């Protein structure tokens, strides 16, 4: 998520016919130059203190202002000076790219609600970014009685076109207290069932419209379509039938699209295999966090 300039919509243009100096409502601000009441800045929680250096904080506070009862305006006739240094007198821990990614993910996780998946779909590497503890930010969101991101799309930036869902399902694939985990990230690597940790990364999956269950560039793969065959990771390949799955039986079974074989944990929680589909077998019940 980055700031960019855009043209005014027709409603804003009409408002300014009689007064071209009138303030312009804006969904977000560039960040370097803005004015805010000290009391209001304190009321809405200042900047996120867990963000590092700078980058992404302008998006976060813009969303927070709108969603928590405020407005954000560009004042055409204002004059603000901004002196740029030749070089930064400070450093970015781990590099500016890592700092910006972490800051942005903190904003995404707190303010985008279920729309966060669109961000992760467009920036897949962000799934592996550790955002840190967000408890205080969610407490602030609750205390300020902030609106959901859907309200922002409908009332502040209706011109923002939301793409179609990123796939058929996404998020964790839960099996009781356990989640599918792709930590091996290698061809032929094991797919394990380990305790759900809620930090995305190797436990964040997408069932794509091409019917592949993917984590980053790797897809669930069944090398041989026979009962008892272990499920492994392989690089995603177009039209590979051994990588095509669908949700079946009230969306509780994950079935190979071309075969009557379903994911099964019957070999124990550390081993994922396929077996003949049977809704009555609880070891074949899995659940995506989000189904579209």
C-alpha angles and dihedrals in degrees: 000000000000137000119255134169117252137180120266116259121243094262092057092045091053091051091055098051091092095036118025090183094061118125117263122224109231129189093218140002134228090243106222097085124036142124125221135168110261090225092050092045088055093045094055094046106264113247121331100274092207093062114100128231102318141312126100095020091105092057092046096051092042091056091043093052093052098040094046100052106279136107133229121213141179111222107207099202097046118113121208128171122222120185115200120208121222089238139005115268088209138051134238111235106240092359133301092274093058092045093050092047093052094045091049094048089053089056093044094051095049103039112024098063110190090347087076088088091069089059093049090047091055094041104033094174089065090071087076096048114111107225096191126224112340099176095108092049093052089047089053090049090053094045092052091047091230123193123244121264089251087070090055091053093049100041110022107030108013090155090068104104113219111213123229114280111290091242144327094288138353147180129051120356100220128200106179107298092344133084134201107259127198098188094137091068092188138109108274091011120150123260107219136194108225135157112295111252102180094225097114108220111103091007096054113098139175126204097210127211086253087062096248121135104219140180110191105313096339129089135198106262134189105200094196122024096227132116114271094024112145118242113234140176123258134163109278113262127192115252094001103153091199087065100046120105139164137192113256141177101030088332092288097109124064104213132187105249096227099035140047091246126119136190110269136182094195091120090063134284094283094057129060118198139158124249137169108297114259120164091201092062106089092199086072096056114108131162132204116217091232130025118187 
